[in-house]
Amino acid sequence: MSNSDGPLPQWRALGHGGPWEAVGDDGRAWRLWAVDEPPADDPFPAGYRLAAADELANVNYISDEGGLYHALDMAGMRIAGDAVRADPDGARRQLGLEDG
C-alpha cells in the first residue's frame, strides 16, 4: 500500500475489510472491492474489482494473486497512470522498490 511521498493515491477503507476508496489527481473517487465468488454473469474470476465510484458497473479486474496490498498498488497505478509516468521514481519509492 502506498504512502503520500509519490504519485500513487491514498486508500481508505470504507468499512471493515473494504471496500476501499481513493481519489485520483483529477478529483474522481475510485473504489476497490474483493469478490470471492463471482456471480454467474460476472465475466471475471474471483479477485478484486476497480471502478470509478460514480460508475460501479464499469469494472476493471485486478488479480488477488498478490494479496490486498498488491491489489491496492495495482489499482493505484491504474488510477494514476499519467502521474506515475511523470514521476516513476516517486512511484518506485512509494512501492518500496528503491535501489540500494
Stockholm file with secondary structure:
# STOCKHOLM 1.0

chainA/1-100         MSNSDGPLPQWRALGHGGPWEAVGDDGRAWRLWAVDEPPADDPFPAGYRLAAADELANVNYISDEGGLYHALDMAGMRIAGDAVRADPDGARRQLGLEDG
#=GR chainA/1-100 SS CCCSSSSSCCCEESSTTCCEEEECTTSCEEEEEEESSCCTTCSSCSEEEEEETTCTTSCEEECSTTCHHHHHHHHHHHHTHHHHHHCHHHHHHHTTCCCC
#=GC SS_cons         CCCSSSSSCCCEESSTTCCEEEECTTSCEEEEEEESSCCTTCSSCSEEEEEETTCTTSCEEECSTTCHHHHHHHHHHHHTHHHHHHCHHHHHHHTTCCCC
//
